[in-house]
Amino acid sequence: MILQGNAHAQKWLSFNSPEDTLFLALREAARRTDSAKAGELATRLGNYSIPSYVDYYRLKPRIDSASPSDIREYLAKYDGHAIADRLRNDWLLELGRTRDWATFDEQYPLFALDDDLQLKCYALASKASKGQNVAEAARLILVSPKDFGEACPTLITTLVQNEQFKAEDVWAQIRLAAENNNVGLARRLAELVNVPDTNIVHAIEKPAFVVARGLGDGQASAELFLIAAGRLARNNLEQAVSAMNSAAQKLTPQQLALGWAQIALQASYKLPPELVDYWRKTDKAPLSLEAHQWKVRAALRAGDWKMVQDGIDAMPPSLRSDTTWIYWLGRALKAQGKPEEAQTLFESIKNQTNFYGQLATEELGQRIAIPPRATPPTQEEVAKAAENQGFKRAFKFLELGLRFEATREWNWQLRKMNERQLLAAAEFARQNNLLDRMVNTSDRTKAEVDFTQRFPAPHIDIMHANTESLGLDKAWVYGLIRQESRFVQVARSHVGASGLMQIMPATAQYVARKIGMNNFNQGLLNDIRTNIMLGTNYLHMVLNALDGSQALATAAYNAGPSRPKSWRATLSRPVEGAIFAETIPFTETRGYVKSVLSNATYYAALFEERSQSLKGRLGMVSPKSPELTELGDMP
């Protein structure tokens, strides 16, 4: 079955069959955990085209009361399906919640994706309940409180009860909860260190009061003071620094280092000139993953390559093995006169088609080029991809406007494909104008690569007309679209940005007014010509306002034009664009800038048919006055 991509899917949205309407109602009933309604609707859909989801939505709302035999029957019937793995995930959470460790231990190894932190916590809790020592394994995974759910606090409690976790471990988790603004978790852990939960809440929510009260006796008082000092630094850095200096004589060296770590992390999001000095005071304090990275970023901004190396060496293996820190460790070694060691690191990542893989290539004296194109898939290979039942389910979900489910079904099929099958699946997606699936599928190949799949350039005539008239680099614009929407014409973000270039309504109105587009209305935002015209004009405006720097203008497109100007203003010296990108305080914008400029470099190599320099595209970013008058009313 060959469909015509997103346009086709949009057409179907307006003409759902009666069965499709019932199915969407069933999905909603399951979402509301209305088991009675879900059961009644599922019964009416006995012959629906995707029975695995009908049965899932019938079963999911009563996962806490369904018999094990019903669940096992479903898992056996749809063994190998994406949605069956989803149900196993749901069931495992319930088994962990009820402490049915025997069934949990039987089912957990069968969970294919194994991407749920809660289940990892329950798995360790199960082992701990049998007397196994899992403390070190727990410390390695208990690093992201936003994903803890019910399971991970249960694990922490179990380890305290089993005397595998001591008070220091619990306080480390409370500090992490405070760092992530997770008051509920901090309150729950308070009882494990015999502290009233109100004291924890005050340290997090009323830090100035706790800091002003000063240090009392005992570990708990010191820990609460350190948490409060870190929280105070979010809004009043100067007061937090003063409080830490005043308390220095009453704190142990380790407590003092911990306190400065709390303050330095919050200061990192403001980038004050003293930032690197705060991090130097953290000595060997145990740091969160976020803090480890910001300690190195502060050193990068300051140009202290010895501190960069020491900071990366102190990272846990999960961070040290990341391409980002392999690259910067190589740079630190090179700067300190150790070129052979640096080259080994650059060689280890140069074949990665990402921002730091590209920069490593340039450190080795090479430029960024497009690798030889793999032999295109044959008609027979593409035809086989078209027969994939998971892909057919993905198309059905696209017809229903359920992109999340469509993506899950599509990606599930890719897990065990070889590279030829991946290329064929990507080509099948291209033929159906599913460019986002084409890009993401082709991105998975390692040896046989096709950059025409990875970096498509649809609507080239419209794009060329707009970029040519503005003198804008179309490789950069395509790099931005690839990151923004993956070429999904009807893409809409959670904040309301629309279309290929993900333009916010207020921005669209502003640009339309500036270029004299008097007939603009919000309904035009998903029109390809209008979207590209408004998006390219806005890019042109921010590029001109930011000295022609693609690094700054890309950050502005994501975070608003005033923020990169203020980030640049905190610099004490000119820095490489790569250092500026790595030290952007917003996580999303930091990744966005790196991805867009990496994409743009490959697009330029494709368009110009010659090698490129990512370093040249990044340029240098210099300090400048934070005056924003030239931005006018630009959103």
N, C-alpha and C positions, 0 to 999 in steps of 0.2 A: 504494500500500500504506500503510494507516494503522495504526501500532502504538501501543500504550498506554504509551509512555515507559519510565521506569526500572523500574517494577514489571514490565512485560512483559519487559524485558531480564533482570531477575533470575530470572524464571520459566524463561527459556530456558537460563540457566546450568546448571540442574540436569538439563536434558534435551537435551544436545548430541547431534546425530545422529552416526553413525559417521564420516561425512565431516568433520564439524566437529572431532571428536576428532583425526582424522588431520591436519587443517589446523593445529590448535594444536601438535601434535607437530612438524610441519614448521617452524613458526615458531620453536620452541625449538631445533631442530637448526640452523637458520640462525643463531640467536643464538650458538650454541656453535661456529659455523664448521665444523660437521660436514657437509662437502659430500657425502660418500657417503650418509649417512642422509637428508639433504635431497633428494638426487636420487631415492632410492628412494621416499620418501614422496610427492614431487611426481608421480612417474609414476602412483601410485595415485589421484591426484586429478585425473585428466584432464578430468572434467566438473564440477568444483567451480564454485560460483556466483561466485567472485571470482578468475578465472584470472590477472589481472594480479599478484596477490599470490602465487599459487602459483608463477608463473614467476619472480617477484622472489626469493622465498626459495630457489628452486632455483639462481639465478644468484649471489646475493650472497655465499655462502660461498667462491666461487671467483673473486671479482672480480680477484684478482691473477694468475690463470692463464687466465681465459676469453679466448677469441679476440675481437679487436675486432669481428669480423663478428657474433658472437653478441650482443654488447652492443648494437651498432647495430641489429640485427634487433629486439631487445626494445624499444629506444627508439622505433623506427619503428612497431612494432605497437601500443604503448600511448601514442603521442604525445598529449600533453595531459592525461594522468593524473597525479595527485599522486605515485603510487609510481614513475612513470617519472622524474619530476624528482628523486626520492630516489635512484634508481639512478644518474642522471647525477652527482649529488653524490658518491656512492661512487666512481664511476669517475674523476671529476676528482681526487679525493684520491689515488687510485692513480697517475694520470698525473703528478701533481705529485711524488709520492714517487719515481717512476722517471725524472723529468726528461724526459718525453716532451712537450716544450713545443709541438711542432707540433700534436699532437692536442689537447692542453690548450687551446691558443689557439683552436682550431676549436670546441671544445665549451663553453668557459666562457660565451660570450655567450648560449648556449641554456639556461643554468641559470636557471630562472624566479625562484625565491625569492631567490637570491643572498644568503643569510643565514649563510654559513659564513665566519668570519674566516680559517680556514686557507686557503680558496680565494682570498681576497683577497691573502693573503701569497704564495701560489704565483703568482698573476697578476702581482704586482710582481716576483717573482723571475724569472719568464719575461721580462719586459721588461728587467730588469737584465742578464740573460744576453745580450741583443741590444745592449747598450751604452747603453740609455736610462737617464737619471738619474731615479731614483724615490725619492731619499732623503727629500724632504719629504713625499711621499705615504705613505711607510713610517712616518714619525714620527706622522702623523695616525691611523694605524690600530693601531699597536703600543702600545695603552694598556690592554689587559685580558689579563694573562698567563694567567689560568685558561682562556682559549680558544685559546691559542697552538698547542697540539698539537705536531706535528712540523714543520709548515710555517713558522711564524713564526720559530723559531730558525734554520731554513734560510735564510730571507730575510735575517736579520741577518748571518749568516755570509757570504752572497753579497755584501752591501753593504760589509762590511769588506774582503773580498778585492778588490772593485772600487774600493776607496778612496772610496766614497760615504758610508760611515759612518766617523767618527773615534773615538778612544778615549772622548771625552766622550759620544758616542751610546751606546756599549756600557755605560759606567758608569751612564748614565741607566736603561738596561734592567735592569741588575743591581740598582740601587736599587729599581726597580719590582717586580722579582721578590722582593726581600727584604720589601718593603712588603706583598706578597700572600702571603708565606710559601711561595714557590715555590722551594724549595732546589734542586731538580733543574735548573730553568732557569738559576739563578744559577751553578751548577757548570758547566753546559755553556758559558756565555758567558765563564767565567774565562779560557779559553785565548786568547780573542780580545783580551785585554788583558795577556797574558803574566803571569798570576798563577796560582799553584798553586790548584787548586780547593779544597784543604783550608783555605786562608786564607779563602776566601769562606764556607765552611761554618762555620768558627770565628766569623766576624763575625756570622753569622745565629744560630747555635745556642749559642755561648758568648760572648755580647757582653760580659759583665762582664770576662772574661779579656782580650779585645782592648782594651777601654777602659782597663783598668788598666795594660796594657803601654804605653799612650801612643802619641804620634805618632812615626813614623820619618821617613825622607826620601822625597821623591817623591810623585807623584800617587796611586799605588796605596795607599800607607800612609794617606794622608789619606782616600781614598774608603772604605777598609775601616773606618777609625775612625768616619766619619760613619754608615755602615750599622750598625755595632755600637752607636753611641749611640742610634740610633732603635730598634733592637731591645731595648736595655736599658730604654728608656722604657716598653715594654709592661708590665713587671713592677716596675720600680724607677725611677719618674719622677724622684724627688729625686736619685738617684745620677747619672742621665743628664744632668740639668740641671747638676749640679756639675761633671761631666766636661767638658761643653761650655764652661762658663765658664772652667775651668782651661786649656783648649786654645785659647781665643780668640786669644791673641797669636801662636800658631803657624800659624793658618789665614788664608788670604786672605779678603777680605770675601765673595766668592761662596761659598767653602767654608763659611764660618761661617753664611751664610744658608741654605745647603743643610742643614747640620747641624740648625739650629733647625727647619727644615721637617720633617725626619725625626722630631724630638722632638714638635713641635706636633701632628702628625697622630696619633701614638699617644696623646698627652694628650687629644685630642679625644674619644676613646672613654671617658674618665673624667670629663671636664667639670670640671677643677679651677678654682678662682677665678682662677688666673694664666693660663688658657688664651689669652685674647686677647693677653696680653703676649708669650707665646711666638710667636704668629703675627705680631705686629708686627716681630719680629726677623728674619723671613724675607725682608724687603725685596723684591727682584725675583727671588728664586730660582726656577728652573724647577720647576713643581709638577706632580704627577700630577693626573688629573681629580678623584680623591677629595680630594686636598689642596686644590685650588682651592675646592671646595665647602665644606670644613670651615673654611677661612679666613674665608669669608663668614658661615658659621653662628656662628662664635665672635664675629664683630663684631655679629651680630644679638642674641646673648645679652647682649653688653655694651652694646647701644644706641648703637654707634658707626656712625652712618649714612654718614659720609664713608668709613670703611673698607669698609662694605658696597658702596658705589658703586665704589670703587677695585678691590676684589676681583672684582666682576662684570666691570668693564671689562677686567681682566687675563685673564679666562677665554678659552679658545679658542672659536671660533664655535659649535662643536657644543654647548657648554654655555650660552653666552650666549643662544642661540635657544630654550632650554628655557623652557616656561611658568613654571616655578618662579622662574628668575632674572630673567625679564622682569618678573614681579610685584614681586620684592624690589627690583629696580633702580628701578621706579616708586615704591615706598615710600621708597627712599633719596632720590630726587630731590624728592619731595613734602616730606620732612622737612627738606630743605635749601633750601626756598623756591623750588622750580621746578615749580609745579603744572601748567603747560601741557605741559612735557615728560613729566611723570608721567602726565597724562591720555592722551596719545598712546599710551603703553605699555599702560595699562589698557584702552583702547579696542581695542587690537590682539588682546587675549586674552579679552575679556569674553564672547564667544560660545562659548568652550570649556566643555563641561559637565564640568568637573573642579574640584578643590579651589581652584586658583589662578584659574581662570576665574570661579568664583563670588565669590572674595574681590575680584577686580578689579571685578566688577559692583557690589559694595558700596562700593568706593572711589569709584565714579562716582555715588554717591548713590542707587542702585537696590537693590532687594531681589531675592531669588532666587524666581523664579516658574517655573511649568511652561509651556513654549511651546505654542502651539496644536497640537492633534493632527492629524497628517496624515490624509488620507482613507484609511480602512482598505482593505486589498487586497480585490479582488473574489474570488469563488469561483473564477473562471477563473484568476486570477493564482496563487492558492494551489494549485490543481490542477496548474498547470504546474510549480510548485516540487516537488510530490509526485512528478513524473515524472523529476526530476533523478537521473541514474544515480549520481552521487557521493553524494547523500543516501541513496540506497538502500544503497550500500556502507557508509555510516556506520551505518545501522540494523543491518546485518548484523554489524558489529563490536561494536555495543552488545549484541546478542544473545549474542555470544561473550565479553562482559565485557572487550573490548579498547577501553577509552575513549580511549587515546592515538591509536590508529589511526582511531577514529571521528571524533575531533576534527580530525585532519589532513585526512581526506576531506571533512568538512563545510566547514572553512575554505578549502580549496582551491577549492571551488565559488564562494565569495563574492568572489574576487579581481576578477572582471570584471563583477560585477553592478551594475546601476544601482540607484537608491534604491528604486524601486517593487519591483524584484525582491528587494532585501534585506528590505523590509517583508513581502513575501509569504513569503519563506523563514522569517522570524522567526515569522510567524503559523502557518505549517506546523509549526514546532517547538513552538509553544504548543499546537496541537491534539493533538500527540503527547506532551505533558507533558515535553518536553525543554527545561526552562526555562533551563538554562545556555546552550544553543545559541540560544534566543530572545534572551536578554539580549545575548550577545556579537555576534549578527548585527545586531540593531536598533541597537546602539551605533555601528555603522559609518556610519549615515546622517548627513548634515550639514544638509540643507535640509528634507527631509520626515522629521519625527521623531514617534515614538509612545512617550511615557514610560510608558504602561501595559505596553508590551513591555519597556522597559528596566528598569523598577522594579516587578516583579510582587509580589503579596502573597498567596501561597498559604497555606492553612490559617489564614485570618484569624480564624475562630471560636476555634480553639485558642489562637492568639496573643493575641487580645483577652482571653480568660478569664484567662490567666496574667499579662499585663502589667497588667490592670485591678486584679487582686487585690494586686499588688505596688506599684502606683503607678509603674509603669515606662513610659517613653516607647517605644511600639511602633514608631515611625518609626526610632528608634535601633537597636532589635533587628533590624528588617528590613534596615537599612543594614549591620549586622554580618553577617547571614546572607548577604546578597548578596556580600559580600567573602569570607566564609569558605568557602562551599560552592557558590555560584551555584545554590542550591536543589536540588542533587543529594542526594537522601535518603541514598544509600549511600556518599557521599563518605568517603574515608579518607585522611588525610595520611601523609606519610612518617614522622612521629613517633607515629602511632597515634591521632590525634584522629578522632572519628567523627561522622557524621550532619550534619544541617542546620547545627547550631551548632558543629560540630567540637570536641566536648568530649573532653578527655583522660580516660582511664580513672580515673586517681587523682582527678581533679577530680570526676568523676561520683560516685565512691564517697564523697567528702567531702561533696558537696552532698546526696546521698541520705541520708546519716547525719544531717546538720544539719536536714533538713526532715522527718525521721521516716519516710522511705520504706524500710520494712523488707524489702520483697520485691524490692529492686533486684538485678539481675545484669547483667553486661556485655552480654549478648545483647539487652538492652532499649535499648541506646544508639541504634540506628537506628530504633527506634519513634518516630514523629513526635511523639506526645503526650509521651512520656518525655523525648525530646531537648529539646523546647522548654521543658518544665517545669524540667529541670535547668539548661539554659542560661540561662533568664531569672532563676532564683533565684541563680545564680552571679553574673550581671551585677549583680543587686540588691545582693549582698553586697559586691562590689568597689566599686560606686558609693558605698555608705554608708561604706566604709572610706577613701574618697578624696575626702571632702568634697563629694560630689555632682557632681564634675567629669567630664563625659563624655569629655573629652580624656584625663584620667588613667586613667579606668576602661577605656577602649578599649585604651589601651596595656597595662594590666594584663591584660586578657583575652588579649592576644597574647603578652606577654613575662613574665607572672607579676606579682602585685601588689607585690612588694618593689622591683622595678626602677624603675617610675615614681616611687615615693616617694624613692628614692635620687637619681634624676635631678632631681627637684624640689628636693631638699635642697641641690644644688650651685648653685642660682640665687642671684645677689647682689641681685636685685630682682624685683618682680612683672613678668611678661611676658605678652604676648598669648598666647592658646592657639595661634595659628598659629606664633608663634616657638618655643613649647615643642615643637610637633609637628615643625617643621623641624629642630630640634636634638636629636632623639632619637638616641642613638648607634647603635642597631640599625637597619640598612637596612630589613629586613623590617617591623619595628614602625613605623618612620617612615612608610613608604608605606601601611601598614595603617591607622594612625590617620587619615591624611588621606583615604583612600578611604572609610572607614566613616562619618566625619562628613559628608563630601560627599554620600554616598548618603542618610544620614539626613535631610539638609536637603531633598533632593528628595522623599523619602517623606513628610515632614511637609507639604510643599506639596501633595502629592497627597491625603493624608488630610484635611487641614484646608481644602483648596480656597482657600488664601490664600498670599501671598508670605511668605518666611522670611528669617532672618538666620543665615548660617553663623558670622559673627563672634560673634553672641550665643550660639550653641551652643558655640563654643569657649571663650568666657569668658576669664578671666585665670587664670594659674597663678602662685601665690606660693611663695616659699621656705618650707620648714617643716622642723622637726627631723626627722632621718632615723630617729627611733625607730620601730620597727615592731611594738611590742608589741600594738597594737590589731588587727593582722592575725591574731594567734593562729597557728593551724596551717594557715591558708588556703594551698592550693597555687598 
